[in-house]
Amino acid sequence: MTLCVFALIASEFMPVSLLTPLAADLGVTEGLAGYGIAISGAFAVLTSLSVSRLAGNINRRTLLLTLTGLMAVSGLVVALAPNYPVYMGGRALIGVVIGGFWSLSAATAMRLVPAAQVPRALAIFNGGNALATVVAAPLGSYLGGIIGWRGAFLCLLPVAGVALVWQWICLPSMAAEGRPPQGGVIALFGRRVVALGMVACGAFFMGQFALFTYVRPFLERVTRADESAVPLVLLAIGASGFVGTLAIGAFLRRGLYRTLVTIPALMAVIAVALVPLGPQLWPTAALFSAWGLLATAAPVGWWSWLARTFTDNAEAGGGLMVAVVQCSIALGSTVGGLLLDSFGFASTFMAGAGLLLIAALLAYLTAAESTPACEPAVAAQARG
Protein backbone atom coordinates (compact mmCIF):
# COMPACT_ATOMS: atom_id res chain seq x y z
CA MET A 1 0.00 0.00 0.00
CA THR A 2 2.84 2.40 0.79
CA LEU A 3 4.51 1.65 -2.55
CA CYS A 4 1.18 2.39 -4.22
CA VAL A 5 1.00 5.72 -2.35
CA PHE A 6 4.50 6.52 -3.62
CA ALA A 7 3.55 5.76 -7.23
CA LEU A 8 0.25 7.62 -6.90
CA ILE A 9 1.74 10.82 -5.48
CA ALA A 10 4.54 10.71 -8.04
CA SER A 11 1.97 10.30 -10.83
CA GLU A 12 -0.23 13.08 -9.47
CA PHE A 13 2.47 15.74 -9.26
CA MET A 14 4.89 14.67 -12.00
CA PRO A 15 3.65 17.52 -14.27
CA VAL A 16 4.99 20.06 -11.74
CA SER A 17 8.60 19.14 -12.57
CA LEU A 18 7.94 18.71 -16.32
CA LEU A 19 5.60 21.62 -16.97
CA THR A 20 7.85 23.56 -19.33
CA PRO A 21 8.78 20.78 -21.81
CA LEU A 22 5.31 19.26 -21.55
CA ALA A 23 3.65 22.53 -22.51
CA ALA A 24 6.07 23.11 -25.38
CA ASP A 25 5.55 19.61 -26.80
CA LEU A 26 1.75 19.76 -26.60
CA GLY A 27 1.67 23.30 -28.00
CA VAL A 28 -0.09 24.95 -25.04
CA THR A 29 0.81 27.57 -22.44
CA GLU A 30 2.29 26.59 -19.10
CA GLY A 31 -0.92 27.72 -17.45
CA LEU A 32 -2.97 25.30 -19.60
CA ALA A 33 -0.49 22.51 -18.92
CA GLY A 34 -0.89 23.19 -15.20
CA TYR A 35 -4.59 22.41 -15.57
CA GLY A 36 -3.47 18.78 -15.71
CA ILE A 37 -3.16 19.10 -11.93
CA ALA A 38 -6.56 20.80 -11.76
CA ILE A 39 -8.46 18.14 -13.71
CA SER A 40 -6.99 15.30 -11.67
CA GLY A 41 -8.13 17.12 -8.53
CA ALA A 42 -11.62 17.66 -9.93
CA PHE A 43 -12.11 13.99 -10.78
CA ALA A 44 -10.66 13.00 -7.41
CA VAL A 45 -13.38 15.10 -5.76
CA LEU A 46 -16.16 13.41 -7.71
CA THR A 47 -14.77 9.96 -6.98
CA SER A 48 -14.17 10.51 -3.26
CA LEU A 49 -17.75 11.70 -2.76
CA SER A 50 -19.28 8.76 -4.59
CA VAL A 51 -16.92 5.78 -4.36
CA SER A 52 -18.68 4.16 -1.38
CA ARG A 53 -22.05 4.27 -3.12
CA LEU A 54 -20.76 3.33 -6.57
CA ALA A 55 -18.60 0.47 -5.28
CA GLY A 56 -21.53 -0.97 -3.33
CA ASN A 57 -20.72 -4.49 -2.19
CA ILE A 58 -17.54 -4.87 -4.26
CA ASN A 59 -14.78 -6.50 -2.26
CA ARG A 60 -12.36 -3.74 -1.21
CA ARG A 61 -9.36 -5.86 -2.24
CA THR A 62 -10.74 -6.05 -5.78
CA LEU A 63 -11.45 -2.33 -5.78
CA LEU A 64 -7.93 -1.42 -4.64
CA LEU A 65 -6.37 -3.70 -7.26
CA THR A 66 -8.55 -2.13 -9.95
CA LEU A 67 -7.52 1.37 -8.90
CA THR A 68 -3.84 0.42 -8.95
CA GLY A 69 -4.25 -0.98 -12.46
CA LEU A 70 -5.96 2.23 -13.59
CA MET A 71 -3.00 4.20 -12.26
CA ALA A 72 -0.73 2.34 -14.68
CA VAL A 73 -3.18 2.90 -17.55
CA SER A 74 -3.27 6.62 -16.77
CA GLY A 75 0.51 6.88 -16.90
CA LEU A 76 0.55 5.13 -20.28
CA VAL A 77 -2.15 7.41 -21.71
CA VAL A 78 -0.32 10.56 -20.58
CA ALA A 79 3.07 9.35 -21.83
CA LEU A 80 1.69 8.51 -25.29
CA ALA A 81 -0.74 11.45 -25.56
CA PRO A 82 -0.62 12.84 -29.14
CA ASN A 83 -2.38 16.05 -28.14
CA TYR A 84 -3.65 18.13 -25.22
CA PRO A 85 -7.18 16.60 -24.91
CA VAL A 86 -5.76 13.06 -24.63
CA TYR A 87 -3.25 14.28 -22.04
CA MET A 88 -6.09 15.79 -20.02
CA GLY A 89 -8.04 12.52 -20.32
CA GLY A 90 -5.12 10.62 -18.82
CA ARG A 91 -4.89 13.16 -16.02
CA ALA A 92 -8.63 12.80 -15.35
CA LEU A 93 -8.12 9.05 -14.99
CA ILE A 94 -5.41 9.50 -12.36
CA GLY A 95 -7.87 11.75 -10.53
CA VAL A 96 -10.32 8.85 -10.30
CA VAL A 97 -7.57 6.71 -8.78
CA ILE A 98 -6.57 9.44 -6.32
CA GLY A 99 -10.11 9.95 -5.06
CA GLY A 100 -10.87 6.25 -4.74
CA PHE A 101 -7.59 5.19 -3.19
CA TRP A 102 -7.34 7.93 -0.56
CA SER A 103 -10.99 7.55 0.43
CA LEU A 104 -10.34 3.88 1.18
CA SER A 105 -6.84 4.21 2.66
CA ALA A 106 -7.72 4.89 6.30
CA ALA A 107 -10.40 2.22 6.40
CA THR A 108 -8.00 -0.25 4.77
CA ALA A 109 -5.33 0.44 7.39
CA MET A 110 -7.89 -0.17 10.12
CA ARG A 111 -8.66 -3.60 8.63
CA LEU A 112 -5.08 -4.67 7.97
CA VAL A 113 -3.64 -4.12 11.46
CA PRO A 114 -4.82 -4.29 15.11
CA ALA A 115 -6.49 -1.16 16.42
CA ALA A 116 -3.46 -0.18 18.49
CA GLN A 117 -1.27 -0.19 15.36
CA VAL A 118 -3.55 1.93 13.14
CA PRO A 119 -1.72 5.25 13.81
CA ARG A 120 1.58 3.61 12.91
CA ALA A 121 0.07 2.10 9.75
CA LEU A 122 -1.23 5.50 8.66
CA ALA A 123 2.19 7.01 9.35
CA ILE A 124 3.75 4.37 7.08
CA PHE A 125 1.23 5.29 4.38
CA ASN A 126 2.26 8.93 4.72
CA GLY A 127 5.88 7.79 4.46
CA GLY A 128 5.15 6.84 0.85
CA ASN A 129 3.76 10.32 0.34
CA ALA A 130 6.83 11.98 1.83
CA LEU A 131 9.23 9.77 -0.12
CA ALA A 132 7.46 10.60 -3.38
CA THR A 133 7.73 14.28 -2.51
CA VAL A 134 11.49 13.87 -2.05
CA VAL A 135 12.12 11.79 -5.18
CA ALA A 136 9.42 12.49 -7.77
CA ALA A 137 9.96 16.18 -8.59
CA PRO A 138 13.77 16.24 -8.91
CA LEU A 139 13.92 12.79 -10.51
CA GLY A 140 11.16 13.75 -12.94
CA SER A 141 13.02 16.91 -13.88
CA TYR A 142 16.28 14.99 -14.29
CA LEU A 143 14.74 12.19 -16.36
CA GLY A 144 12.85 14.74 -18.42
CA GLY A 145 16.16 16.30 -19.42
CA ILE A 146 17.59 12.90 -20.46
CA ILE A 147 14.70 10.91 -21.94
CA GLY A 148 12.00 13.57 -22.28
CA TRP A 149 8.84 14.17 -20.29
CA ARG A 150 7.11 11.19 -21.91
CA GLY A 151 9.93 8.88 -20.86
CA ALA A 152 9.69 10.22 -17.31
CA PHE A 153 6.01 9.25 -17.15
CA LEU A 154 6.77 5.81 -18.62
CA CYS A 155 9.25 5.22 -15.78
CA LEU A 156 6.30 5.16 -13.36
CA LEU A 157 4.72 2.14 -15.06
CA PRO A 158 7.09 -0.49 -13.60
CA VAL A 159 6.54 0.95 -10.11
CA ALA A 160 2.78 0.73 -10.54
CA GLY A 161 3.16 -2.81 -11.88
CA VAL A 162 5.21 -3.93 -8.87
CA ALA A 163 2.65 -2.33 -6.52
CA LEU A 164 -0.17 -4.17 -8.30
CA VAL A 165 1.53 -7.57 -8.06
CA TRP A 166 2.56 -6.97 -4.45
CA GLN A 167 -1.00 -6.05 -3.47
CA TRP A 168 -2.37 -9.04 -5.39
CA ILE A 169 -0.16 -11.33 -3.31
CA CYS A 170 -0.50 -9.66 0.10
CA LEU A 171 -3.90 -7.98 0.42
CA PRO A 172 -6.52 -10.15 2.13
CA SER A 173 -10.14 -10.29 1.06
CA MET A 174 -12.02 -7.30 2.52
CA ALA A 175 -15.78 -7.47 2.10
CA ALA A 176 -17.70 -4.19 1.94
CA GLU A 177 -18.86 -3.08 5.37
CA GLY A 178 -22.09 -1.31 6.25
CA ARG A 179 -23.81 1.45 4.32
CA PRO A 180 -22.77 5.00 3.48
CA PRO A 181 -23.76 7.60 6.12
CA GLN A 182 -27.30 8.93 5.91
CA GLY A 183 -27.36 12.05 3.76
CA GLY A 184 -23.86 11.38 2.43
CA VAL A 185 -20.60 12.94 3.53
CA ILE A 186 -21.83 16.45 2.69
CA ALA A 187 -24.22 16.19 5.66
CA LEU A 188 -21.19 16.34 7.94
CA PHE A 189 -20.90 20.06 7.16
CA GLY A 190 -23.86 20.54 9.51
CA ARG A 191 -21.37 20.67 12.40
CA ARG A 192 -19.84 24.14 12.69
CA VAL A 193 -16.40 22.86 13.71
CA VAL A 194 -16.38 20.57 10.67
CA ALA A 195 -17.41 23.37 8.32
CA LEU A 196 -14.77 25.78 9.65
CA GLY A 197 -12.03 23.15 9.71
CA MET A 198 -12.72 21.88 6.21
CA VAL A 199 -12.79 25.40 4.77
CA ALA A 200 -9.52 26.18 6.57
CA CYS A 201 -7.98 23.00 5.16
CA GLY A 202 -9.27 23.88 1.70
CA ALA A 203 -7.86 27.41 1.83
CA PHE A 204 -4.49 25.99 2.84
CA PHE A 205 -4.27 23.62 -0.12
CA MET A 206 -5.56 26.28 -2.52
CA GLY A 207 -2.83 28.67 -1.42
CA GLN A 208 -0.17 25.98 -1.52
CA PHE A 209 -0.91 24.79 -5.05
CA ALA A 210 -1.60 28.21 -6.52
CA LEU A 211 2.13 28.68 -6.00
CA PHE A 212 3.67 25.19 -5.99
CA THR A 213 2.25 24.11 -9.37
CA TYR A 214 4.38 26.77 -11.06
CA VAL A 215 7.67 26.34 -9.20
CA ARG A 216 9.63 25.10 -12.21
CA PRO A 217 8.65 27.95 -14.59
CA PHE A 218 9.44 30.40 -11.78
CA LEU A 219 12.92 28.91 -11.31
CA GLU A 220 13.59 28.97 -15.04
CA ARG A 221 12.17 32.36 -15.99
CA VAL A 222 12.60 34.46 -12.83
CA THR A 223 15.53 32.87 -10.98
CA ARG A 224 17.23 31.92 -14.28
CA ALA A 225 18.30 28.59 -12.79
CA ASP A 226 20.03 26.32 -15.30
CA GLU A 227 19.14 22.69 -16.07
CA SER A 228 21.39 21.38 -13.30
CA ALA A 229 20.14 23.78 -10.63
CA VAL A 230 16.40 23.20 -11.11
CA PRO A 231 16.46 19.50 -10.07
CA LEU A 232 18.63 20.39 -7.06
CA VAL A 233 16.14 23.01 -5.84
CA LEU A 234 13.28 20.55 -6.33
CA LEU A 235 15.28 17.93 -4.42
CA ALA A 236 15.83 20.41 -1.59
CA ILE A 237 12.08 21.04 -1.42
CA GLY A 238 11.37 17.31 -1.20
CA ALA A 239 14.15 16.49 1.24
CA SER A 240 13.14 19.26 3.64
CA GLY A 241 9.54 18.07 3.34
CA PHE A 242 10.59 14.58 4.38
CA VAL A 243 12.30 16.06 7.44
CA GLY A 244 9.18 18.09 8.21
CA THR A 245 7.01 14.97 8.10
CA LEU A 246 9.28 13.29 10.63
CA ALA A 247 9.45 16.30 12.94
CA ILE A 248 5.88 17.60 12.98
CA GLY A 249 4.63 15.03 15.50
CA ALA A 250 6.43 16.79 18.36
CA PHE A 251 4.77 20.11 17.47
CA LEU A 252 1.33 18.52 17.15
CA ARG A 253 1.64 17.02 20.63
CA ARG A 254 2.39 20.46 22.05
CA GLY A 255 -0.47 22.17 20.25
CA LEU A 256 -2.47 20.91 17.28
CA TYR A 257 -4.25 24.16 16.49
CA ARG A 258 -1.21 26.29 17.16
CA THR A 259 0.58 24.25 14.49
CA LEU A 260 -2.33 24.50 12.04
CA VAL A 261 -2.30 28.29 12.40
CA THR A 262 1.47 28.78 12.34
CA ILE A 263 2.28 26.71 9.25
CA PRO A 264 0.17 28.62 6.70
CA ALA A 265 1.16 31.95 8.24
CA LEU A 266 4.86 31.14 7.77
CA MET A 267 4.23 29.86 4.23
CA ALA A 268 2.49 33.14 3.39
CA VAL A 269 5.60 35.03 4.52
CA ILE A 270 7.74 32.80 2.28
CA ALA A 271 5.45 33.36 -0.70
CA VAL A 272 5.69 37.13 -0.31
CA ALA A 273 9.49 37.01 0.16
CA LEU A 274 9.91 35.02 -3.06
CA VAL A 275 8.60 37.94 -5.14
CA PRO A 276 11.54 40.34 -4.52
CA LEU A 277 14.15 37.60 -3.90
CA GLY A 278 13.18 35.38 -6.84
CA PRO A 279 16.00 36.52 -9.18
CA GLN A 280 18.62 35.37 -6.61
CA LEU A 281 19.30 31.62 -6.69
CA TRP A 282 20.52 30.88 -3.17
CA PRO A 283 17.89 32.90 -1.26
CA THR A 284 15.21 31.40 -3.52
CA ALA A 285 16.50 27.86 -2.90
CA ALA A 286 16.52 28.49 0.86
CA LEU A 287 12.97 29.86 0.80
CA PHE A 288 11.67 26.95 -1.26
CA SER A 289 13.38 24.51 1.14
CA ALA A 290 11.57 26.14 4.04
CA TRP A 291 8.36 25.97 2.01
CA GLY A 292 8.82 22.22 1.50
CA LEU A 293 9.52 21.69 5.20
CA LEU A 294 6.19 23.25 6.13
CA ALA A 295 3.98 22.24 3.21
CA THR A 296 4.73 18.51 3.31
CA ALA A 297 4.28 18.32 7.07
CA ALA A 298 0.96 20.19 7.11
CA PRO A 299 -1.28 17.30 5.89
CA VAL A 300 -0.21 15.26 8.92
CA GLY A 301 -1.64 18.04 11.08
CA TRP A 302 -4.94 18.03 9.20
CA TRP A 303 -5.29 14.25 9.47
CA SER A 304 -4.67 14.64 13.21
CA TRP A 305 -7.48 17.18 13.30
CA LEU A 306 -9.65 14.65 11.47
CA ALA A 307 -8.98 12.05 14.17
CA ARG A 308 -9.97 14.57 16.82
CA THR A 309 -13.15 15.70 15.10
CA PHE A 310 -14.54 12.44 13.65
CA THR A 311 -14.02 10.08 16.56
CA ASP A 312 -17.05 7.96 15.62
CA ASN A 313 -17.17 8.44 11.83
CA ALA A 314 -13.58 8.56 10.57
CA GLU A 315 -14.32 6.91 7.22
CA ALA A 316 -16.95 9.46 6.24
CA GLY A 317 -14.74 12.27 7.46
CA GLY A 318 -11.84 10.88 5.42
CA GLY A 319 -13.93 10.89 2.25
CA LEU A 320 -14.95 14.48 2.88
CA MET A 321 -11.35 15.49 3.57
CA VAL A 322 -10.18 13.95 0.30
CA ALA A 323 -12.89 15.81 -1.60
CA VAL A 324 -12.02 19.14 0.02
CA VAL A 325 -8.28 18.73 -0.51
CA GLN A 326 -8.53 17.67 -4.14
CA CYS A 327 -11.09 20.36 -4.98
CA SER A 328 -8.78 22.91 -3.41
CA ILE A 329 -5.78 21.64 -5.36
CA ALA A 330 -7.80 21.94 -8.56
CA LEU A 331 -8.99 25.45 -7.74
CA GLY A 332 -5.60 26.60 -6.54
CA SER A 333 -3.71 25.40 -9.61
CA THR A 334 -6.42 26.87 -11.87
CA VAL A 335 -6.35 30.28 -10.17
CA GLY A 336 -2.57 30.23 -10.21
CA GLY A 337 -2.52 29.39 -13.93
CA LEU A 338 -4.98 32.13 -14.81
CA LEU A 339 -3.02 34.73 -12.86
CA LEU A 340 0.29 33.54 -14.29
CA ASP A 341 -0.90 33.77 -17.88
CA SER A 342 -2.58 37.15 -17.31
CA PHE A 343 -0.38 39.05 -14.86
CA GLY A 344 2.80 37.07 -14.18
CA PHE A 345 4.40 35.31 -11.24
CA ALA A 346 4.08 38.11 -8.68
CA SER A 347 0.28 38.00 -8.81
CA THR A 348 0.26 34.20 -8.54
CA PHE A 349 2.53 34.18 -5.50
CA MET A 350 0.71 37.02 -3.76
CA ALA A 351 -2.63 35.28 -4.30
CA GLY A 352 -1.15 32.13 -2.76
CA ALA A 353 0.03 34.17 0.23
CA GLY A 354 -3.43 35.68 0.67
CA LEU A 355 -5.11 32.28 0.64
CA LEU A 356 -2.62 30.93 3.18
CA LEU A 357 -3.32 33.84 5.54
CA ILE A 358 -7.05 33.10 5.21
CA ALA A 359 -6.28 29.47 6.09
CA ALA A 360 -4.41 30.57 9.22
CA LEU A 361 -7.34 32.75 10.30
CA LEU A 362 -9.88 29.97 9.70
CA ALA A 363 -7.74 27.48 11.61
CA TYR A 364 -7.76 29.93 14.53
CA LEU A 365 -11.56 30.16 14.35
CA THR A 366 -11.78 26.36 14.20
CA ALA A 367 -9.72 26.15 17.39
CA ALA A 368 -12.15 28.52 19.09
CA GLU A 369 -15.06 26.32 18.03
CA SER A 370 -13.40 23.08 19.15
CA THR A 371 -14.59 21.68 22.49
CA PRO A 372 -12.26 20.77 25.38
CA ALA A 373 -14.08 17.44 25.62
CA CYS A 374 -12.05 16.22 22.68
CA GLU A 375 -8.72 16.61 24.48
CA PRO A 376 -8.62 13.25 26.35
CA ALA A 377 -9.19 11.29 23.14
CA VAL A 378 -6.52 13.25 21.34
CA ALA A 379 -4.06 12.74 24.16
CA ALA A 380 -4.73 9.01 24.14
CA GLN A 381 -4.15 8.88 20.38
CA ALA A 382 -0.92 10.84 20.72
CA ARG A 383 0.35 8.38 23.35
CA GLY A 384 -0.61 5.52 21.02
N, C-alpha and C positions, 0 to 999 in steps of 0.2 A: 504493500500500500504506500509506503514511503517513497519507493522508487517511482511509483505511478504519480505521486505528488510532484516529485522532481521533474519528471517528463512533462507533466501538465503545466506547471508554472513556467518551465522553459518554453513550451509551445505558446503559451498565452502571451508572453512578453518578448519573444524573439524579435518581433518587428521593431521594438524600441532601439535595438543595437544595429538594425539593418535598414533603418528608415530611408536613408539617403539613396543607397543603390537600388533599393526596392522601388522607390518612387520614380527614379530615373528609368529603370527598366520597363515599368508598366506605363510610363508616359503620363504620370499624374503629379500633382504637387505633394509636398511632404505633409501638408495638412490633410489631404485626402487619403494618403497612405496611412496616416495615423488613425483614420477612422476604422482601420482593421482592428484596433484595440476596442474602439467603441462598439462595433457590431458584435464582437465576441461577448462583451459585457451585456449588451441588450438581450442576446439569446440566452445567456446564462441566467438573467433575471426571469425570463419567461419559463425556463426549465425548472429553476429552483422553486418557483411558486406552484408548479403543477406536477412535478415528478411523482409525488406520493399518490396523487389521484390517477395519473396516467399509467403508472406502473402497476397499480392495483395489487394483485396477489402474486406478481412475478417474484420468483426467488431472488433475493438481493445479491446472491453470488452471481447469478446469471446477468443481472442488471449491471453490476460492476464490471464484469468481463466484457459485456457489450459496449459500455462506455469507453473502456480502455482500447478496444478495437477501433471504435470511432475516432479516438485520438490519433491513431496511426493513419487512418484514412484522411483525416483533416490535414495532417502534415504533408501527405502525398499530393493532395489537391492543391495546396498552397504552393508547394515546390514546383509543380508542373503547370501552374496557372498561365494560360496564354494571354490573359488580359485581366483588367481590373475587376470586372464582375465575378469572374471565376475565383479570383483571389479572395474577394469578399465572401463568396459562398463557402470557401474553405474555412475562413475565419468565423463565420456563423456556426459552422459545425463544431469547431472547438469550443464555442460558447455553450452549446448544448452539453458537451462533456463537462465543462467547468461547473455549470449549474447543477447537473445531476450528481456528479462525484462529490462536490463539497456539501451538498445537502444531505448526502448519505454518510459522510465521513465520520461524524461524531457518533451516530447511531451504530455504525460498523465497529468502531473502536470499543464501544460499550458491550458489544456482543462477542468480540474476539478475546477479551481479557477479563479477569475478575474485576469487580467494582473498584477495589482499592488501587488497581493499576491503571484505571482509565486516564487520570491526569498525565501519567507518564506516557501512555500510548499516544495521547493527543500531542504531547510535546515531541515525540518521535515523528509524528506526521508533520508537524511544523518544521522539524529538522530538514525534511525534504524540501520544504518551501525555502528555508534559509539557504540551503546548499545551492538550489537552483538560482537564487538571487546572486550568490557569489560567482557561480560558474557561467550561467547562461548568457548574460549580457556581454562580458568581455570575450568569452569563447565564440559567441555568435559574431561579434565584430571581427575577431581574428580570422575565423573560418570564412566569413564573407569576403575578406580581402584576398584569400587564397583560392577558394573554390566557388566564390560567388554566393549571393544570398540564397539562391535555390539549393545549392549544395549544403549550406548551413541547415536549412530546414530538413533536408533529406537525412542529415546526421541524427535527427531525433527519432527516426523510424526504428532503428535497431533497439534503442532504449525502450520505446513503447512496446516493441515485440518481446523483449526480455520481461518487462513488467507483466504483460499479458500471460506469458507462459508461467511465470512465477506465481501469479495469482491463481491460474488454473490449477496448479499443483497444490497450493497451500490453503486457499480460502475454503472454509467449510460451507456446507449448505446453510442458508439463512432465509427461512421462510418469512414472508411479509407478516408484520405484526400490527394488529389493531387497525383502526380507521383514522383518516386525517381528522384534525381537530374541527369541531363544529364551527362553521363560518369561515374556515380556512385560516391561513396564517395572518392575513390582513386584519382579522378580528383582534389580534394581539395589540394593535395600535390603540385599542380602547383604554389601555393603561397609560397614564400620563408619563410615568418614568420610562416606559418602553418607547413612547412616541418621541420624547426628548432625546433619549439615548440613541435611538436609531437615526434621527436626523443629525445629531452630532457626529455619529460614525460616518454617515453619508457625506457630510460637509468635509470631513477629514479626507476621505478618499477622493472626493472631487478635487480638492485643492492639491493633493499629492500628484494626481495623474494629469491635471492641467499642465503641470510643470514637467513631471518625470517623462512623459511620453516623448518629449521633444528635447531630451538631454543631448543626444548625438548631434542633431543639427546645430544646437547652441554651441557645442564644443568645436564644431567644424567652422561655423560661420562667424561666431562672435569671439571665441577664445583663440581661433586659428590653430587648434591642436592638429598635429600631423597624424598620419595613419598609425604610427606606433604609440602615440600618446593617448589617443581615444580609448583603445582597449584597456590601457593601464588605469585611466580615470574610472572607467566602468568597473574594473576589477576592484578598485579602492572602494567604490560605492557598495559593491556586493560584500567584500570582506568586512567592512565596518558594520554592515547590516547583520552579518552572521554574529559578530561580537555583541551587537545590541540585543539580538535574540537571546543570547546566553545570559546577558547581564540584567535584563529587564525584570526578572523575577524578584530580585532583591528590592527594587523600587516599588513594585506592585504590592509587596508585603508591607511596606511602610506606608503606602497610601495609594490606593487604586485610582481614585478620582484626581488626586493631585498629579499623578502621572499622566492621566488622560487629558488634563488641562495643559500641562507643561509642554508635552511633546509637540502638539500643533503650534503652540505659541513660538517655540524655538525654531520650528521649521519655517514659520512665516518670516522670522528675522533673517534666516538663511536665504529665503527666496528674494527678499528685498535687497540683501547685500550682494547677491549675484548680479544684479542689474549694473551697478557701477564697476564691480570688480571682474566682470565676465571676460574682458579682454586679457586679463593676466592669468597665466596658466596655473601657477602654484597656489595662489589664493583660491582660484576656482576649484581646483582639485581638492583642497582642504575643505571648502564649504560643501562640495558634493559628498565628500566622505562623511562629514557630520550629518548631512541629510540622510545618507544611507543608514547610519547608525540609529537614527530616530525612526525613520519611516518603516524599516523592516521590523523593528521591535514593536511598533504600535499595535498591529493586529493581535499580538498576544494579550495586550491590555484589554482590547475590546472583547476577545473571547472570554477573558476573566470576568468582565462585566456581564457577559451573557450568562455565565455560570451563577453569578450572584442574582440576576434578575429572573431567570427562568428555572428556578429550582425544581419545579414539578412538570416542566414542559420544554425540556432542552431541545428536543428534536424539532418542534415547531419553531422555536426561537432561532435555531440554527438555519432553517430554511429561510426565515425572514431576513436574517443577517446576511446570508449569501445574496439574496435579492437586492438588498439595500446597497451592499458593497459593489456588486457588479453594475447596478444601475448608475451608481456614482462614478465608477471608473469610466463607463461609457459617456456620461455627461461631461465629466472632467476633461477627457481626451478630446471630445467634440468641441467644447468651449475653447480649450487651448488651441486646437487646430484653426478654428475660425478667427481667433484673435491673432494667431501667428500669421496667417495668410493676409489678414487685413491691416494689422498695425505693427507687427514685429514682435520680437521676443520680450521686450520690456513689458508690454501689455499682458502677455501670457503669464509672465512670472509674477507681476503685481496682482493679477486676478487670482492666481494660486495662493499668494500670501493672504489676500482678503478672505478667501474661503477657509483657510486654515485658522485665521483669527476667529471667524464665526464658529468653527468647530470647537475651539477652546472655550468660547463663551457658552455654547450649548452644553458642553461637558460640565462646566461649572453649574449650570442650571439643573442638569441631570443629578449632580451630586446633592443639590439642595432638595430635590424631590425624593431622593432615595431615603429609605427608612432605616433607622438603626437596627431594626429587628433582623436585618439581613446579615449583620456583622458576624454572629456566631457561626453561621454556615460557611461564610467566606473564610473565616479563620480556620475552620476545620479542613476546608479544601486546601488552604495554603499549607497546613501541616502535612496533609496527605501528599 
